[in-house]
Amino acid sequence: MIAEKESGLVQKGLNMKNEMEVIFDAVSNNESFARMAVAAFISSMNPTLEELADVKTAVSEAVTNAIIHGYENYYGYGRHGELQPYFTTTHPGKVRVYCRLEKGILYVDVEDKGKGIEDLSKAMEPLFTTKPELERSGMGFAFMEAFMDDLEVESVVGEGTCVHMKKKLGNGAWIDRED
């Protein structure tokens, strides 16, 4: 028990605390890797299929936004039916996904050091896209908001963007608990 406390991992039902971080190249193939890494990370909470699908969708949207809009790496995201080389990167960069489970709540940050968002309020509007030529729907932030319990976005032009998301997993009320 002492080793568990020292490592920061305390398991007591929903009081479990755990965290992970993955950093990967901003290329389209890694979007599915990020989605599956987060799904594996939350598996210890025994999420419902709906919770699992919600989290995977939100992470996919955030990572895709970082790759396409933050770094403007379009390869693998062409129009329907177009073949694009998957390992070609036009703008090198990394995407960081940080997750923390604490008291039954999943915290996810998806961060890039790309170009940032010029007009954040406009970018958050459903159906707004800066990449219509790639047949982007402009629903990324709307999906993140719909599938997660909380969404906050920080962005500085020329420095990058960080998407912060929260989701309550399992049983219990969506409140801060002092256990």
VMD Tcl script that builds the backbone (N, CA, C; Angstrom):
set m [mol new atoms 537]
animate dup $m
set s [atomselect $m all]
$s set {name element resname resid chain x y z} {
  {N N MET 1 A 0.823 -1.200 0.000}
  {CA C MET 1 A 0.000 0.000 0.000}
  {C C MET 1 A 0.859 1.252 0.000}
  {N N ILE 2 A 1.991 1.221 0.703}
  {CA C ILE 2 A 2.877 2.387 0.743}
  {C C ILE 2 A 3.412 2.688 -0.651}
  {N N ALA 3 A 3.825 1.667 -1.398}
  {CA C ALA 3 A 4.340 1.877 -2.752}
  {C C ALA 3 A 3.277 2.483 -3.648}
  {N N GLU 4 A 2.027 2.040 -3.490}
  {CA C GLU 4 A 0.947 2.607 -4.299}
  {C C GLU 4 A 0.757 4.084 -3.989}
  {N N LYS 5 A 0.785 4.457 -2.713}
  {CA C LYS 5 A 0.607 5.863 -2.346}
  {C C LYS 5 A 1.773 6.706 -2.838}
  {N N GLU 6 A 2.985 6.177 -2.741}
  {CA C GLU 6 A 4.146 6.927 -3.191}
  {C C GLU 6 A 4.117 7.149 -4.698}
  {N N SER 7 A 3.596 6.219 -5.450}
  {CA C SER 7 A 3.555 6.369 -6.899}
  {C C SER 7 A 2.419 7.286 -7.348}
  {N N GLY 8 A 1.572 7.700 -6.423}
  {CA C GLY 8 A 0.454 8.574 -6.791}
  {C C GLY 8 A -0.792 7.805 -7.190}
  {N N LEU 9 A -0.751 6.501 -7.150}
  {CA C LEU 9 A -1.904 5.698 -7.550}
  {C C LEU 9 A -2.590 5.182 -6.295}
  {N N VAL 10 A -3.741 5.724 -6.024}
  {CA C VAL 10 A -4.512 5.289 -4.869}
  {C C VAL 10 A -5.831 4.766 -5.390}
  {N N GLN 11 A -6.120 3.504 -5.098}
  {CA C GLN 11 A -7.359 2.917 -5.585}
  {C C GLN 11 A -8.279 2.621 -4.418}
  {N N LYS 12 A -9.424 3.242 -4.460}
  {CA C LYS 12 A -10.477 3.031 -3.470}
  {C C LYS 12 A -11.792 3.246 -4.192}
  {N N GLY 13 A -12.144 2.337 -5.068}
  {CA C GLY 13 A -13.362 2.535 -5.849}
  {C C GLY 13 A -13.218 3.754 -6.747}
  {N N LEU 14 A -14.150 4.693 -6.623}
  {CA C LEU 14 A -14.120 5.896 -7.458}
  {C C LEU 14 A -13.061 6.891 -7.018}
  {N N ASN 15 A -12.355 6.635 -5.932}
  {CA C ASN 15 A -11.303 7.542 -5.491}
  {C C ASN 15 A -9.983 7.306 -6.212}
  {N N MET 16 A -9.967 6.376 -7.141}
  {CA C MET 16 A -8.749 6.077 -7.865}
  {C C MET 16 A -8.186 7.343 -8.515}
  {N N LYS 17 A -6.887 7.519 -8.415}
  {CA C LYS 17 A -6.213 8.619 -9.099}
  {C C LYS 17 A -5.122 8.032 -9.971}
  {N N ASN 18 A -5.093 8.431 -11.222}
  {CA C ASN 18 A -4.115 7.915 -12.170}
  {C C ASN 18 A -3.970 8.941 -13.281}
  {N N GLU 19 A -2.793 8.989 -13.899}
  {CA C GLU 19 A -2.602 9.911 -15.013}
  {C C GLU 19 A -1.669 9.315 -16.042}
  {N N MET 20 A -1.762 9.843 -17.257}
  {CA C MET 20 A -0.896 9.410 -18.343}
  {C C MET 20 A -0.713 10.561 -19.318}
  {N N GLU 21 A 0.351 10.460 -20.094}
  {CA C GLU 21 A 0.643 11.464 -21.106}
  {C C GLU 21 A 1.253 10.757 -22.302}
  {N N VAL 22 A 0.800 11.119 -23.487}
  {CA C VAL 22 A 1.407 10.630 -24.718}
  {C C VAL 22 A 1.686 11.837 -25.601}
  {N N ILE 23 A 2.818 11.799 -26.265}
  {CA C ILE 23 A 3.213 12.850 -27.191}
  {C C ILE 23 A 3.580 12.164 -28.496}
  {N N PHE 24 A 3.028 12.652 -29.596}
  {CA C PHE 24 A 3.238 11.973 -30.868}
  {C C PHE 24 A 3.276 12.994 -31.998}
  {N N ASP 25 A 3.801 12.550 -33.152}
  {CA C ASP 25 A 3.878 13.410 -34.329}
  {C C ASP 25 A 2.484 13.799 -34.796}
  {N N ALA 26 A 2.368 14.998 -35.313}
  {CA C ALA 26 A 1.089 15.526 -35.794}
  {C C ALA 26 A 0.819 15.023 -37.212}
  {N N VAL 27 A 0.533 13.729 -37.303}
  {CA C VAL 27 A 0.169 13.111 -38.581}
  {C C VAL 27 A -1.138 12.353 -38.390}
  {N N SER 28 A -1.881 12.204 -39.467}
  {CA C SER 28 A -3.240 11.662 -39.383}
  {C C SER 28 A -3.308 10.268 -38.775}
  {N N ASN 29 A -2.321 9.401 -39.031}
  {CA C ASN 29 A -2.359 8.039 -38.485}
  {C C ASN 29 A -2.452 8.046 -36.965}
  {N N ASN 30 A -1.888 9.032 -36.328}
  {CA C ASN 30 A -1.805 9.048 -34.871}
  {C C ASN 30 A -3.100 9.459 -34.187}
  {N N GLU 31 A -4.069 9.919 -34.948}
  {CA C GLU 31 A -5.382 10.247 -34.372}
  {C C GLU 31 A -6.023 8.988 -33.789}
  {N N SER 32 A -5.981 7.891 -34.520}
  {CA C SER 32 A -6.575 6.646 -34.013}
  {C C SER 32 A -5.774 6.103 -32.828}
  {N N PHE 33 A -4.452 6.286 -32.848}
  {CA C PHE 33 A -3.620 5.876 -31.713}
  {C C PHE 33 A -4.032 6.625 -30.446}
  {N N ALA 34 A -4.224 7.942 -30.554}
  {CA C ALA 34 A -4.616 8.751 -29.393}
  {C C ALA 34 A -5.969 8.306 -28.852}
  {N N ARG 35 A -6.903 8.078 -29.746}
  {CA C ARG 35 A -8.248 7.647 -29.354}
  {C C ARG 35 A -8.194 6.326 -28.582}
  {N N MET 36 A -7.418 5.378 -29.088}
  {CA C MET 36 A -7.325 4.069 -28.446}
  {C C MET 36 A -6.521 4.123 -27.147}
  {N N ALA 37 A -5.500 4.978 -27.085}
  {CA C ALA 37 A -4.711 5.118 -25.849}
  {C C ALA 37 A -5.588 5.628 -24.714}
  {N N VAL 38 A -6.416 6.621 -24.997}
  {CA C VAL 38 A -7.307 7.164 -23.971}
  {C C VAL 38 A -8.362 6.121 -23.585}
  {N N ALA 39 A -8.886 5.397 -24.566}
  {CA C ALA 39 A -9.874 4.349 -24.270}
  {C C ALA 39 A -9.263 3.281 -23.364}
  {N N ALA 40 A -8.043 2.879 -23.647}
  {CA C ALA 40 A -7.378 1.885 -22.796}
  {C C ALA 40 A -7.144 2.448 -21.399}
  {N N PHE 41 A -6.769 3.713 -21.324}
  {CA C PHE 41 A -6.497 4.348 -20.038}
  {C C PHE 41 A -7.730 4.346 -19.128}
  {N N ILE 42 A -8.913 4.610 -19.690}
  {CA C ILE 42 A -10.124 4.684 -18.858}
  {C C ILE 42 A -10.763 3.332 -18.609}
  {N N SER 43 A -10.230 2.273 -19.218}
  {CA C SER 43 A -10.858 0.954 -19.089}
  {C C SER 43 A -10.947 0.482 -17.637}
  {N N SER 44 A -10.039 0.923 -16.774}
  {CA C SER 44 A -10.089 0.511 -15.369}
  {C C SER 44 A -11.328 1.050 -14.653}
  {N N MET 45 A -11.965 2.070 -15.213}
  {CA C MET 45 A -13.179 2.641 -14.633}
  {C C MET 45 A -14.426 1.898 -15.102}
  {N N ASN 46 A -14.239 0.897 -15.967}
  {CA C ASN 46 A -15.347 0.126 -16.502}
  {C C ASN 46 A -16.441 1.041 -17.077}
  {N N PRO 47 A -16.065 1.898 -18.042}
  {CA C PRO 47 A -17.055 2.830 -18.599}
  {C C PRO 47 A -18.121 2.092 -19.396}
  {N N THR 48 A -19.295 2.699 -19.521}
  {CA C THR 48 A -20.329 2.146 -20.386}
  {C C THR 48 A -19.867 2.297 -21.833}
  {N N LEU 49 A -20.498 1.569 -22.731}
  {CA C LEU 49 A -20.154 1.713 -24.149}
  {C C LEU 49 A -20.401 3.140 -24.622}
  {N N GLU 50 A -21.457 3.758 -24.109}
  {CA C GLU 50 A -21.752 5.141 -24.478}
  {C C GLU 50 A -20.656 6.090 -23.997}
  {N N GLU 51 A -20.215 5.939 -22.746}
  {CA C GLU 51 A -19.141 6.786 -22.223}
  {C C GLU 51 A -17.861 6.597 -23.034}
  {N N LEU 52 A -17.541 5.343 -23.351}
  {CA C LEU 52 A -16.347 5.040 -24.124}
  {C C LEU 52 A -16.404 5.681 -25.509}
  {N N ALA 53 A -17.545 5.556 -26.176}
  {CA C ALA 53 A -17.713 6.154 -27.508}
  {C C ALA 53 A -17.636 7.681 -27.430}
  {N N ASP 54 A -18.241 8.281 -26.409}
  {CA C ASP 54 A -18.202 9.735 -26.239}
  {C C ASP 54 A -16.769 10.236 -26.097}
  {N N VAL 55 A -16.003 9.587 -25.227}
  {CA C VAL 55 A -14.623 10.010 -24.977}
  {C C VAL 55 A -13.781 9.828 -26.236}
  {N N LYS 56 A -13.899 8.677 -26.895}
  {CA C LYS 56 A -13.122 8.429 -28.103}
  {C C LYS 56 A -13.441 9.451 -29.191}
  {N N THR 57 A -14.712 9.796 -29.349}
  {CA C THR 57 A -15.105 10.783 -30.359}
  {C C THR 57 A -14.532 12.155 -30.030}
  {N N ALA 58 A -14.650 12.581 -28.783}
  {CA C ALA 58 A -14.136 13.897 -28.384}
  {C C ALA 58 A -12.624 13.983 -28.568}
  {N N VAL 59 A -11.906 12.932 -28.173}
  {CA C VAL 59 A -10.449 12.918 -28.344}
  {C C VAL 59 A -10.090 12.948 -29.827}
  {N N SER 60 A -10.798 12.181 -30.646}
  {CA C SER 60 A -10.560 12.185 -32.092}
  {C C SER 60 A -10.714 13.575 -32.672}
  {N N GLU 61 A -11.771 14.253 -32.282}
  {CA C GLU 61 A -12.026 15.605 -32.803}
  {C C GLU 61 A -10.928 16.574 -32.381}
  {N N ALA 62 A -10.520 16.517 -31.113}
  {CA C ALA 62 A -9.492 17.439 -30.612}
  {C C ALA 62 A -8.146 17.186 -31.289}
  {N N VAL 63 A -7.771 15.918 -31.438}
  {CA C VAL 63 A -6.497 15.586 -32.076}
  {C C VAL 63 A -6.521 15.947 -33.553}
  {N N THR 64 A -7.619 15.642 -34.228}
  {CA C THR 64 A -7.749 16.008 -35.643}
  {C C THR 64 A -7.642 17.518 -35.826}
  {N N ASN 65 A -8.285 18.290 -34.952}
  {CA C ASN 65 A -8.169 19.753 -35.029}
  {C C ASN 65 A -6.722 20.197 -34.875}
  {N N ALA 66 A -5.989 19.595 -33.934}
  {CA C ALA 66 A -4.582 19.960 -33.722}
  {C C ALA 66 A -3.760 19.692 -34.982}
  {N N ILE 67 A -3.981 18.540 -35.592}
  {CA C ILE 67 A -3.209 18.158 -36.774}
  {C C ILE 67 A -3.563 19.030 -37.979}
  {N N ILE 68 A -4.859 19.167 -38.255}
  {CA C ILE 68 A -5.291 19.892 -39.454}
  {C C ILE 68 A -5.185 21.406 -39.296}
  {N N HIS 69 A -5.681 21.924 -38.183}
  {CA C HIS 69 A -5.736 23.376 -38.024}
  {C C HIS 69 A -4.500 23.945 -37.322}
  {N N GLY 70 A -3.994 23.234 -36.322}
  {CA C GLY 70 A -2.820 23.727 -35.600}
  {C C GLY 70 A -1.560 23.681 -36.444}
  {N N TYR 71 A -1.330 22.539 -37.099}
  {CA C TYR 71 A -0.114 22.360 -37.883}
  {C C TYR 71 A -0.342 22.383 -39.383}
  {N N GLU 72 A -1.598 22.403 -39.801}
  {CA C GLU 72 A -1.970 22.403 -41.214}
  {C C GLU 72 A -1.382 21.205 -41.960}
  {N N ASN 73 A -1.443 20.047 -41.326}
  {CA C ASN 73 A -1.019 18.800 -41.954}
  {C C ASN 73 A -2.263 18.096 -42.486}
  {N N TYR 74 A -2.407 18.112 -43.807}
  {CA C TYR 74 A -3.625 17.625 -44.435}
  {C C TYR 74 A -3.526 16.196 -44.952}
  {N N TYR 75 A -2.332 15.665 -45.051}
  {CA C TYR 75 A -2.187 14.343 -45.646}
  {C C TYR 75 A -2.922 13.293 -44.830}
  {N N GLY 76 A -3.727 12.500 -45.529}
  {CA C GLY 76 A -4.575 11.519 -44.885}
  {C C GLY 76 A -5.966 12.062 -44.608}
  {N N TYR 77 A -6.170 13.367 -44.844}
  {CA C TYR 77 A -7.462 13.995 -44.599}
  {C C TYR 77 A -8.022 14.607 -45.888}
  {N N GLY 78 A -7.728 14.012 -47.046}
  {CA C GLY 78 A -8.191 14.569 -48.311}
  {C C GLY 78 A -9.683 14.387 -48.521}
  {N N ARG 79 A -10.152 14.926 -49.648}
  {CA C ARG 79 A -11.553 14.746 -50.008}
  {C C ARG 79 A -11.857 13.259 -50.160}
  {N N HIS 80 A -13.102 12.904 -49.998}
  {CA C HIS 80 A -13.526 11.506 -50.074}
  {C C HIS 80 A -13.044 10.885 -51.384}
  {N N GLY 81 A -12.365 9.770 -51.274}
  {CA C GLY 81 A -11.897 9.064 -52.457}
  {C C GLY 81 A -10.502 9.438 -52.905}
  {N N GLU 82 A -9.954 10.568 -52.419}
  {CA C GLU 82 A -8.594 10.952 -52.790}
  {C C GLU 82 A -7.598 10.161 -51.959}
  {N N LEU 83 A -6.540 9.720 -52.596}
  {CA C LEU 83 A -5.480 9.035 -51.864}
  {C C LEU 83 A -4.384 10.048 -51.558}
  {N N GLN 84 A -3.996 10.111 -50.322}
  {CA C GLN 84 A -2.928 11.005 -49.883}
  {C C GLN 84 A -1.880 10.154 -49.190}
  {N N PRO 85 A -0.595 10.461 -49.369}
  {CA C PRO 85 A 0.418 9.707 -48.619}
  {C C PRO 85 A 0.263 9.954 -47.122}
  {N N TYR 86 A 0.244 8.886 -46.341}
  {CA C TYR 86 A -0.020 9.002 -44.909}
  {C C TYR 86 A 1.154 9.514 -44.096}
  {N N PHE 87 A 2.376 9.268 -44.520}
  {CA C PHE 87 A 3.509 9.633 -43.685}
  {C C PHE 87 A 4.179 10.926 -44.126}
  {N N THR 88 A 3.558 11.708 -44.970}
  {CA C THR 88 A 4.122 12.977 -45.396}
  {C C THR 88 A 3.627 14.073 -44.468}
  {N N THR 89 A 4.554 14.813 -43.905}
  {CA C THR 89 A 4.217 15.903 -42.999}
  {C C THR 89 A 4.684 17.201 -43.617}
  {N N THR 90 A 3.806 18.159 -43.766}
  {CA C THR 90 A 4.205 19.439 -44.326}
  {C C THR 90 A 4.727 20.385 -43.250}
  {N N HIS 91 A 4.233 20.278 -42.045}
  {CA C HIS 91 A 4.673 21.110 -40.931}
  {C C HIS 91 A 4.916 20.207 -39.727}
  {N N PRO 92 A 6.184 19.961 -39.394}
  {CA C PRO 92 A 6.448 19.068 -38.259}
  {C C PRO 92 A 5.920 19.661 -36.959}
  {N N GLY 93 A 5.489 18.807 -36.101}
  {CA C GLY 93 A 4.995 19.243 -34.804}
  {C C GLY 93 A 4.546 18.047 -34.000}
  {N N LYS 94 A 4.275 18.276 -32.740}
  {CA C LYS 94 A 3.849 17.220 -31.818}
  {C C LYS 94 A 2.489 17.579 -31.238}
  {N N VAL 95 A 1.713 16.560 -30.940}
  {CA C VAL 95 A 0.451 16.705 -30.220}
  {C C VAL 95 A 0.649 16.019 -28.876}
  {N N ARG 96 A 0.218 16.678 -27.819}
  {CA C ARG 96 A 0.336 16.129 -26.463}
  {C C ARG 96 A -1.064 15.832 -25.949}
  {N N VAL 97 A -1.286 14.604 -25.479}
  {CA C VAL 97 A -2.552 14.227 -24.851}
  {C C VAL 97 A -2.230 13.843 -23.404}
  {N N TYR 98 A -2.812 14.558 -22.488}
  {CA C TYR 98 A -2.629 14.295 -21.057}
  {C C TYR 98 A -3.981 13.918 -20.478}
  {N N CYS 99 A -4.029 12.830 -19.707}
  {CA C CYS 99 A -5.273 12.382 -19.076}
  {C C CYS 99 A -5.043 12.156 -17.593}
  {N N ARG 100 A -6.073 12.471 -16.826}
  {CA C ARG 100 A -6.053 12.199 -15.389}
  {C C ARG 100 A -7.416 11.669 -14.995}
  {N N LEU 101 A -7.410 10.598 -14.213}
  {CA C LEU 101 A -8.626 10.059 -13.609}
  {C C LEU 101 A -8.549 10.372 -12.131}
  {N N GLU 102 A -9.590 11.022 -11.629}
  {CA C GLU 102 A -9.616 11.346 -10.208}
  {C C GLU 102 A -11.054 11.434 -9.736}
  {N N LYS 103 A -11.383 10.650 -8.704}
  {CA C LYS 103 A -12.725 10.635 -8.121}
  {C C LYS 103 A -13.807 10.397 -9.167}
  {N N GLY 104 A -13.535 9.493 -10.101}
  {CA C GLY 104 A -14.519 9.137 -11.111}
  {C C GLY 104 A -14.654 10.134 -12.249}
  {N N ILE 105 A -13.763 11.100 -12.312}
  {CA C ILE 105 A -13.826 12.114 -13.369}
  {C C ILE 105 A -12.592 11.994 -14.245}
  {N N LEU 106 A -12.813 11.990 -15.560}
  {CA C LEU 106 A -11.731 11.974 -16.531}
  {C C LEU 106 A -11.451 13.408 -16.963}
  {N N TYR 107 A -10.192 13.798 -16.875}
  {CA C TYR 107 A -9.721 15.096 -17.368}
  {C C TYR 107 A -8.817 14.812 -18.562}
  {N N VAL 108 A -9.075 15.458 -19.690}
  {CA C VAL 108 A -8.275 15.257 -20.894}
  {C C VAL 108 A -7.835 16.620 -21.416}
  {N N ASP 109 A -6.539 16.755 -21.670}
  {CA C ASP 109 A -6.004 17.942 -22.337}
  {C C ASP 109 A -5.375 17.488 -23.642}
  {N N VAL 110 A -5.720 18.159 -24.738}
  {CA C VAL 110 A -5.090 17.915 -26.032}
  {C C VAL 110 A -4.444 19.230 -26.438}
  {N N GLU 111 A -3.125 19.185 -26.592}
  {CA C GLU 111 A -2.370 20.429 -26.791}
  {C C GLU 111 A -1.478 20.340 -28.023}
  {N N ASP 112 A -1.403 21.453 -28.748}
  {CA C ASP 112 A -0.459 21.575 -29.857}
  {C C ASP 112 A 0.294 22.893 -29.706}
  {N N LYS 113 A 1.418 22.979 -30.370}
  {CA C LYS 113 A 2.215 24.215 -30.404}
  {C C LYS 113 A 2.183 24.778 -31.825}
  {N N GLY 114 A 0.997 24.675 -32.430}
  {CA C GLY 114 A 0.814 25.114 -33.809}
  {C C GLY 114 A 0.515 26.593 -33.915}
  {N N LYS 115 A -0.301 26.934 -34.905}
  {CA C LYS 115 A -0.506 28.346 -35.226}
  {C C LYS 115 A -1.533 29.054 -34.349}
  {N N GLY 116 A -2.294 28.337 -33.548}
  {CA C GLY 116 A -3.298 28.969 -32.691}
  {C C GLY 116 A -4.559 29.327 -33.466}
  {N N ILE 117 A -5.582 29.744 -32.736}
  {CA C ILE 117 A -6.879 30.070 -33.336}
  {C C ILE 117 A -7.073 31.582 -33.282}
  {N N GLU 118 A -7.293 32.189 -34.443}
  {CA C GLU 118 A -7.440 33.643 -34.515}
  {C C GLU 118 A -8.711 34.134 -33.832}
  {N N ASP 119 A -9.840 33.511 -34.115}
  {CA C ASP 119 A -11.122 33.939 -33.548}
  {C C ASP 119 A -11.774 32.723 -32.880}
  {N N LEU 120 A -11.497 32.550 -31.592}
  {CA C LEU 120 A -11.950 31.359 -30.879}
  {C C LEU 120 A -13.464 31.255 -30.822}
  {N N SER 121 A -14.155 32.370 -30.580}
  {CA C SER 121 A -15.616 32.308 -30.496}
  {C C SER 121 A -16.217 31.896 -31.843}
  {N N LYS 122 A -15.654 32.354 -32.929}
  {CA C LYS 122 A -16.128 31.962 -34.259}
  {C C LYS 122 A -15.836 30.479 -34.513}
  {N N ALA 123 A -14.628 30.048 -34.129}
  {CA C ALA 123 A -14.239 28.643 -34.340}
  {C C ALA 123 A -15.134 27.684 -33.560}
  {N N MET 124 A -15.697 28.136 -32.451}
  {CA C MET 124 A -16.553 27.280 -31.620}
  {C C MET 124 A -17.983 27.186 -32.161}
  {N N GLU 125 A -18.336 27.998 -33.141}
  {CA C GLU 125 A -19.682 27.960 -33.717}
  {C C GLU 125 A -19.866 26.693 -34.552}
  {N N PRO 126 A -20.985 25.984 -34.358}
  {CA C PRO 126 A -21.257 24.817 -35.196}
  {C C PRO 126 A -21.285 25.187 -36.672}
  {N N LEU 127 A -20.708 24.322 -37.498}
  {CA C LEU 127 A -20.643 24.434 -38.956}
  {C C LEU 127 A -19.603 25.435 -39.459}
  {N N PHE 128 A -18.885 26.134 -38.574}
  {CA C PHE 128 A -17.818 27.027 -39.028}
  {C C PHE 128 A -16.568 26.202 -39.287}
  {N N THR 129 A -15.980 26.366 -40.462}
  {CA C THR 129 A -14.724 25.703 -40.789}
  {C C THR 129 A -13.826 26.640 -41.575}
  {N N THR 130 A -12.541 26.529 -41.334}
  {CA C THR 130 A -11.563 27.280 -42.121}
  {C C THR 130 A -10.991 26.415 -43.234}
  {N N LYS 131 A -11.445 25.166 -43.319}
  {CA C LYS 131 A -10.920 24.233 -44.320}
  {C C LYS 131 A -12.042 23.576 -45.125}
  {N N PRO 132 A -12.918 24.359 -45.785}
  {CA C PRO 132 A -14.001 23.729 -46.557}
  {C C PRO 132 A -13.480 22.903 -47.727}
  {N N GLU 133 A -12.289 23.236 -48.244}
  {CA C GLU 133 A -11.708 22.487 -49.359}
  {C C GLU 133 A -11.369 21.048 -48.961}
  {N N LEU 134 A -11.256 20.783 -47.673}
  {CA C LEU 134 A -10.999 19.429 -47.189}
  {C C LEU 134 A -12.286 18.739 -46.743}
  {N N GLU 135 A -13.409 19.349 -47.068}
  {CA C GLU 135 A -14.729 18.839 -46.695}
  {C C GLU 135 A -14.847 18.655 -45.186}
  {N N ARG 136 A -14.338 19.636 -44.434}
  {CA C ARG 136 A -14.466 19.634 -42.981}
  {C C ARG 136 A -15.862 20.151 -42.645}
  {N N SER 137 A -16.519 19.555 -41.671}
  {CA C SER 137 A -17.910 19.908 -41.362}
  {C C SER 137 A -18.039 21.073 -40.405}
  {N N GLY 138 A -16.981 21.411 -39.684}
  {CA C GLY 138 A -17.080 22.493 -38.712}
  {C C GLY 138 A -17.825 22.085 -37.449}
  {N N MET 139 A -17.842 20.791 -37.145}
  {CA C MET 139 A -18.583 20.303 -35.984}
  {C C MET 139 A -17.681 19.776 -34.871}
  {N N GLY 140 A -16.368 19.932 -35.003}
  {CA C GLY 140 A -15.438 19.383 -34.022}
  {C C GLY 140 A -15.701 19.854 -32.605}
  {N N PHE 141 A -15.741 21.167 -32.385}
  {CA C PHE 141 A -15.984 21.684 -31.037}
  {C C PHE 141 A -17.401 21.359 -30.565}
  {N N ALA 142 A -18.368 21.368 -31.481}
  {CA C ALA 142 A -19.748 21.032 -31.108}
  {C C ALA 142 A -19.830 19.587 -30.617}
  {N N PHE 143 A -19.123 18.676 -31.292}
  {CA C PHE 143 A -19.107 17.278 -30.849}
  {C C PHE 143 A -18.414 17.145 -29.496}
  {N N MET 144 A -17.290 17.842 -29.320}
  {CA C MET 144 A -16.596 17.779 -28.029}
  {C C MET 144 A -17.508 18.259 -26.902}
  {N N GLU 145 A -18.221 19.355 -27.142}
  {CA C GLU 145 A -19.159 19.884 -26.130}
  {C C GLU 145 A -20.294 18.905 -25.856}
  {N N ALA 146 A -20.802 18.277 -26.907}
  {CA C ALA 146 A -21.934 17.362 -26.761}
  {C C ALA 146 A -21.554 16.078 -26.029}
  {N N PHE 147 A -20.357 15.571 -26.269}
  {CA C PHE 147 A -19.974 14.269 -25.733}
  {C C PHE 147 A -19.244 14.326 -24.402}
  {N N MET 148 A -18.771 15.492 -24.008}
  {CA C MET 148 A -18.063 15.628 -22.730}
  {C C MET 148 A -18.913 16.502 -21.802}
  {N N ASP 149 A -18.641 16.453 -20.504}
  {CA C ASP 149 A -19.407 17.246 -19.543}
  {C C ASP 149 A -18.948 18.699 -19.481}
  {N N ASP 150 A -17.696 18.942 -19.826}
  {CA C ASP 150 A -17.153 20.294 -19.774}
  {C C ASP 150 A -16.083 20.436 -20.847}
  {N N LEU 151 A -16.024 21.613 -21.470}
  {CA C LEU 151 A -15.045 21.901 -22.512}
  {C C LEU 151 A -14.558 23.321 -22.347}
  {N N GLU 152 A -13.252 23.496 -22.312}
  {CA C GLU 152 A -12.634 24.824 -22.314}
  {C C GLU 152 A -11.509 24.794 -23.334}
  {N N VAL 153 A -11.347 25.884 -24.061}
  {CA C VAL 153 A -10.309 25.963 -25.073}
  {C C VAL 153 A -9.481 27.213 -24.824}
  {N N GLU 154 A -8.171 27.028 -24.778}
  {CA C GLU 154 A -7.236 28.144 -24.667}
  {C C GLU 154 A -6.412 28.167 -25.946}
  {N N SER 155 A -6.233 29.352 -26.532}
  {CA C SER 155 A -5.445 29.437 -27.748}
  {C C SER 155 A -4.781 30.806 -27.849}
  {N N VAL 156 A -3.533 30.791 -28.298}
  {CA C VAL 156 A -2.788 32.019 -28.540}
  {C C VAL 156 A -2.222 31.915 -29.945}
  {N N VAL 157 A -2.535 32.904 -30.784}
  {CA C VAL 157 A -2.059 32.898 -32.161}
  {C C VAL 157 A -0.527 32.861 -32.160}
  {N N GLY 158 A 0.009 31.936 -32.937}
  {CA C GLY 158 A 1.451 31.777 -33.050}
  {C C GLY 158 A 2.076 30.901 -31.976}
  {N N GLU 159 A 1.288 30.496 -30.977}
  {CA C GLU 159 A 1.825 29.682 -29.883}
  {C C GLU 159 A 1.143 28.321 -29.741}
  {N N GLY 160 A -0.120 28.212 -30.124}
  {CA C GLY 160 A -0.796 26.933 -30.060}
  {C C GLY 160 A -2.109 26.956 -29.317}
  {N N THR 161 A -2.669 25.772 -29.144}
  {CA C THR 161 A -4.009 25.601 -28.573}
  {C C THR 161 A -3.999 24.438 -27.588}
  {N N CYS 162 A -4.779 24.577 -26.519}
  {CA C CYS 162 A -4.993 23.486 -25.575}
  {C C CYS 162 A -6.495 23.335 -25.343}
  {N N VAL 163 A -7.000 22.142 -25.593}
  {CA C VAL 163 A -8.401 21.814 -25.376}
  {C C VAL 163 A -8.477 21.029 -24.063}
  {N N HIS 164 A -9.259 21.548 -23.106}
  {CA C HIS 164 A -9.448 20.892 -21.810}
  {C C HIS 164 A -10.857 20.309 -21.777}
  {N N MET 165 A -10.966 19.012 -21.488}
  {CA C MET 165 A -12.272 18.357 -21.430}
  {C C MET 165 A -12.386 17.567 -20.131}
  {N N LYS 166 A -13.633 17.433 -19.639}
  {CA C LYS 166 A -13.930 16.626 -18.457}
  {C C LYS 166 A -15.132 15.746 -18.751}
  {N N LYS 167 A -15.106 14.563 -18.149}
  {CA C LYS 167 A -16.276 13.685 -18.249}
  {C C LYS 167 A -16.354 12.821 -17.005}
  {N N LYS 168 A -17.527 12.774 -16.403}
  {CA C LYS 168 A -17.826 11.914 -15.268}
  {C C LYS 168 A -18.018 10.508 -15.796}
  {N N LEU 169 A -17.318 9.546 -15.203}
  {CA C LEU 169 A -17.442 8.152 -15.611}
  {C C LEU 169 A -18.044 7.337 -14.484}
  {N N GLY 170 A -18.897 6.415 -14.806}
  {CA C GLY 170 A -19.465 5.515 -13.805}
  {C C GLY 170 A -20.630 6.123 -13.060}
  {N N ASN 171 A -20.964 5.532 -11.937}
  {CA C ASN 171 A -22.114 5.958 -11.134}
  {C C ASN 171 A -21.766 7.124 -10.228}
  {N N GLY 172 A -22.783 7.840 -9.805}
  {CA C GLY 172 A -22.596 8.928 -8.860}
  {C C GLY 172 A -22.957 10.265 -9.469}
  {N N ALA 173 A -23.112 11.228 -8.614}
  {CA C ALA 173 A -23.478 12.568 -9.063}
  {C C ALA 173 A -22.252 13.286 -9.616}
  {N N TRP 174 A -22.466 14.190 -10.522}
  {CA C TRP 174 A -21.407 14.989 -11.137}
  {C C TRP 174 A -21.142 16.193 -10.226}
  {N N ILE 175 A -20.466 15.912 -9.126}
  {CA C ILE 175 A -20.117 16.964 -8.164}
  {C C ILE 175 A -18.720 16.678 -7.628}
  {N N ASP 176 A -18.084 17.698 -7.098}
  {CA C ASP 176 A -16.809 17.480 -6.434}
  {C C ASP 176 A -17.066 16.807 -5.114}
  {N N ARG 177 A -16.360 15.717 -4.867}
  {CA C ARG 177 A -16.531 14.981 -3.625}
  {C C ARG 177 A -15.263 15.108 -2.797}
  {N N GLU 178 A -15.432 15.173 -1.512}
  {CA C GLU 178 A -14.295 15.176 -0.598}
  {C C GLU 178 A -14.290 13.865 0.166}
  {N N ASP 179 A -13.609 12.891 -0.422}
  {CA C ASP 179 A -13.529 11.556 0.202}
  {C C ASP 179 A -12.185 11.365 0.847}
}
mol reanalyze $m
mol bondsrecalc $m
mol representation Tube
mol addrep $m
